[in-house]
Amino acid sequence: MDDVEAVAEEDVGAIFNKGDEKKLRAEKSLVAYIDAPVKKGQKLGEYQVYKNGEISKQVNIVAANDVPRAGLIKQILKVFAETYLL
């Protein structure tokens, strides 16, 4: 099973006044599972920053690298592992 690194598409940072950190909340949502092939830059989820309950900033989470489709042997081993080892 190959992994894909998920990164923010752009800078998530924001400037707020001192003391506002108590009003901030961040959430991320990622797809639970994705089949290869995965292309670099493919959207995998979103990261939201909330201030006072409203979205202050939203950034896409994307694949940092390509993940090619597995070869036949690797696919057979994956099916075997999922069937008998889970």
N, C-alpha and C positions, 0 to 999 in steps of 0.2 A: 504494500500500500504506500503510495507516494503522498507527500504532504505539500501543501502550497502555503507560502508565507503571505499573510494578509497585512496590508499597510494602508495608511491613510492616503487618499489621492492628493490631498493638499494639507497645508499646515492647519492643525486643529486649535492652536493657541489663540487666545483672545485676551484683551485687556479689560479689566474690571477695576472698580474702586476698591480700596481696602475695606474689608468687612463684608463685601459682597459674596465671599466664598460660601457663606451659610445659605445663600439664596441660589447657589448653583448646584446642578445635578447633571450627570452625564450617563448616557445609555448607549450600548452598542447592540446591534442586531446583525447576526451573521447567518447565512444559509447553513443548515445543519449538515448537509452532505452535498457534494458536487462531483459529478462524473468527469473524468478526463476525456478529452483534452481540455485543459484550462489555458487560456491565453493571457499573457502579461497584460495587466490593465483591466481585465474582466471584473465586473462588479460582483463582490461577494457579500456586501452588506452595507450598513450605514452606521455612523457615529453621530449622536445628537447631543448638543450641550443646551441645557435648559436654564433659564434665569427666571425666577418667579413663576415657574410652571409653564413658561412659553419658550419655544425653540429660539435660541439665540444664534446657534450655528449648527449646520448639518454638513457632514463630509462623507463622501462615499469611501467605503473600504474596498480595495481592489487587490488582485493578485499581483505579487511582486515579481513573479517569474512564470515562465511557461511550464506546464506539466503535460508531457505527451501522453497519448493513449498507450496503455500497456500492450505488450505483445501477447500472442496467444498463450504461451506457457504461463506468463504472469497472471493472465485472466483466469486460467484454469486453477492455479494455485489460490487465487483470491476466492473463487467460488468454493473450493474445497475448505479453506479456512473458515469462511462464513458459515458453511453448512455444518461442519463437524466440531469446530472449536468454540462456537459461541453458545 
